[in-house]
Amino acid sequence: MTKDDSETIVDRTGHAWSVAELEARVSLYEPNIVMIREVPNTTAEIFAVMVEKARELGASQDGPFGVLMDLTEATARPDSDMMRVIMAATESMGVHWAAVPPGSLMFKTLLKFVTQRVARLKNNSIHTNREEAAARIRQALAAHPGARASLRP
């Protein structure tokens, strides 16, 4: 699904996000770790755009990569369409997915439920901050057979 940078996608509250704005929320946290910063009131279509950008950045890395999901701005629980996108993404890319949830107890509980569904497909984990999440991804990358020497301990 290739979209024009100026195309807009509407979130659950009616706010329009440009593809460029969404792609700007996906970045290289450090070499071989791609970070996705979820938007408030996201939808499956929005998340799919961000996943494609993450896939592009990951493919540009030298060796395997992991995904750091910063969910600190998340405000809505994933619906069935979004769960399909999440499941497909975790199944098809990244050695490890590490999430940083919002502060809300409800969202932390919800994230545990989502992670349990994803766990059957891919290594994933939940952390209190980005650095802790990145450290877990580094561990997974170092243990991966395709990791370059600089990622190994």
SULCOR-V231265 format. One line per field, one symbol per residue. ss: DSSP state (a for helix, b for strand, c for the rest). psi: psi as a letter, one per 40 degrees, with the letter a starting at -180 (. if undefined). burial: 1 if it has 24 or more other C-alpha atoms within 12 Angstrom, else 0. A space follows every 10 residues. Layout:
BEGIN
ss = ???
psi = ???
burial = ???
END
This chain:
BEGIN
ss = cccccccbbb cccccbbbaa aaaacbbbbb ccbbbbbccc cccaaaaaaa aaaaaaaaac cccccbbbbb ccccccccca aaaaaaaaaa aaccccbbbb ccccaaaaaa aaaaaaaaac cccbbbbcca aaaaaaaaaa aaacccccaa acc
psi = ghiideiihh aeeehhhidd dddeehihdi hehhhhhiii fiiddddddd ddddddddde igaiiihhhh edeheiihad dddddddddd deihdihhih iidhdddddd ddddddddde dihiihieid dddddddddd ddehdehide ei.
burial = 0000000010 1000001010 1110111110 1111111111 1111111111 1111101100 0011111111 1101111100 0110111011 0111111111 1100001101 1001100100 0111111001 0011111111 1100001000 100
END
